[in-house]
Amino acid sequence: MTNAISNFTLYTFIALGGACGASLRFYISQLVLNWLGKGFPFATLMVNITGSFVMGLLYQLIEQEILEINVHRTLIGIGFLGAFTTFSTFSLDSVLLIQQGYLLKAAINILLNVSLCIAAATLGLYLVSALVK
């Protein structure tokens, strides 16, 4: 298989996985919103927890060589979970840092991801509000 074909195949896996992940995220979000309402972001929390769980499963299945890395990492890890939730990647990165004994790095990763992403979302909201007024 040439690089052009293999690259095309990998991008196709990412696109297919992404379409499925985004669709499932929307479906689950709607179910949870209908069930629990909008008083707390339960839908996002549910998607992030589920995605993190699946990312952990996927990582171990690949590490144990039960699943093949190129196909499953691309289709499920990058495509599906990338569209479903990127929180799963953040969670796995943090767990791996802890498992490797890098507790300070893990704490910094958690602190920076949570605080800077909230700050970035706040800044985005502020910028749009300021420009629209």
C-alpha positions as CSV (number, residue, x, y, z in Angstrom):
1,M,0.0,0.0,0.0
2,T,1.4,3.4,-0.9
3,N,1.6,6.3,1.5
4,A,-1.1,8.2,-0.5
5,I,-3.5,5.3,-0.1
6,S,-2.6,4.7,3.5
7,N,-3.0,8.4,4.3
8,F,-6.3,8.5,2.5
9,T,-7.4,5.5,4.5
10,L,-6.4,7.0,7.8
11,Y,-8.2,10.3,7.0
12,T,-11.2,8.3,6.0
13,F,-11.2,6.5,9.3
14,I,-10.9,9.8,11.2
15,A,-13.8,11.3,9.2
16,L,-16.0,8.3,9.7
17,G,-15.2,8.0,13.4
18,G,-15.6,11.8,13.8
19,A,-19.1,11.7,12.2
20,C,-20.2,8.9,14.5
21,G,-18.7,10.6,17.6
22,A,-20.3,13.9,16.9
23,S,-23.6,12.3,16.2
24,L,-23.5,10.2,19.4
25,R,-22.5,13.2,21.4
26,F,-25.5,15.2,20.2
27,Y,-27.8,12.2,20.8
28,I,-26.6,11.6,24.4
29,S,-26.6,15.4,25.1
30,Q,-30.3,15.6,24.0
31,L,-31.2,12.6,26.1
32,V,-29.5,13.9,29.2
33,L,-30.9,17.4,28.7
34,N,-34.4,16.0,28.4
35,W,-33.9,13.8,31.4
36,L,-32.1,16.1,33.8
37,G,-32.7,19.6,32.4
38,K,-30.3,22.5,31.9
39,G,-29.7,23.4,35.5
40,F,-26.2,21.8,35.5
41,P,-24.1,20.7,32.5
42,F,-24.9,17.0,33.1
43,A,-24.8,16.3,29.4
44,T,-21.2,17.5,29.0
45,L,-20.2,15.7,32.2
46,M,-21.8,12.5,30.9
47,V,-20.1,12.7,27.5
48,N,-16.7,13.5,29.2
49,I,-17.0,10.6,31.6
50,T,-18.0,8.2,28.9
51,G,-15.3,9.4,26.5
52,S,-12.7,9.1,29.2
53,F,-13.8,5.6,30.1
54,V,-13.7,4.5,26.4
55,M,-10.3,6.1,25.9
56,G,-8.9,4.2,28.9
57,L,-10.4,1.0,27.4
58,L,-9.0,1.7,24.0
59,Y,-5.5,2.5,25.3
60,Q,-5.3,-0.7,27.2
61,L,-6.7,-2.8,24.4
62,I,-4.0,-1.4,22.1
63,E,-1.2,-1.7,24.7
64,Q,-2.2,-5.4,25.3
65,E,-2.1,-5.8,21.5
66,I,-5.7,-6.9,21.4
67,L,-6.5,-4.1,19.0
68,E,-4.3,-2.9,16.1
69,I,-3.0,0.6,16.7
70,N,-3.2,2.2,13.3
71,V,-6.8,1.3,12.6
72,H,-8.4,1.5,16.0
73,R,-6.4,4.4,17.4
74,T,-7.3,6.4,14.2
75,L,-10.9,5.3,13.9
76,I,-11.9,5.3,17.6
77,G,-9.3,7.3,19.4
78,I,-8.8,10.2,17.1
79,G,-11.9,10.2,15.0
80,F,-14.7,9.0,17.3
81,L,-13.5,10.2,20.6
82,G,-12.0,13.3,19.1
83,A,-15.4,14.4,18.0
84,F,-17.2,12.8,21.0
85,T,-15.0,14.6,23.6
86,T,-11.4,15.7,23.8
87,F,-11.7,15.5,27.6
88,S,-10.9,11.8,27.2
89,T,-7.4,12.6,25.8
90,F,-6.8,15.1,28.7
91,S,-7.9,12.4,31.2
92,L,-5.7,9.7,29.7
93,D,-2.7,12.1,29.6
94,S,-3.2,12.9,33.3
95,V,-3.5,9.3,34.3
96,L,-0.4,8.3,32.4
97,L,1.6,11.0,34.0
98,I,0.4,9.8,37.4
99,Q,1.2,6.2,36.6
100,Q,4.7,7.2,35.4
101,G,5.3,8.9,38.8
102,Y,5.1,12.5,37.4
103,L,2.7,13.7,40.1
104,L,3.7,17.4,39.7
105,K,3.4,17.2,35.9
106,A,0.0,15.6,36.3
107,A,-1.2,18.3,38.7
108,I,0.1,21.1,36.5
109,N,-1.6,19.4,33.5
110,I,-4.9,19.2,35.3
111,L,-4.6,22.8,36.7
112,L,-3.6,24.3,33.4
113,N,-6.2,22.4,31.3
114,V,-9.1,23.2,33.6
115,S,-8.1,26.8,34.4
116,L,-6.9,27.9,31.0
117,C,-9.7,26.3,29.1
118,I,-12.2,27.9,31.4
119,A,-10.4,31.2,31.0
120,A,-10.3,30.8,27.2
121,A,-14.0,30.0,27.1
122,T,-14.6,33.1,29.2
123,L,-12.4,35.2,26.9
124,G,-14.2,33.9,23.9
125,L,-17.6,34.8,25.4
126,Y,-16.3,38.2,26.4
127,L,-14.8,39.0,23.0
128,V,-18.0,38.1,21.2
129,S,-20.1,40.1,23.7
130,A,-17.8,43.1,23.3
131,L,-17.9,43.0,19.5
132,V,-21.7,42.5,19.2
133,K,-22.5,45.4,21.5
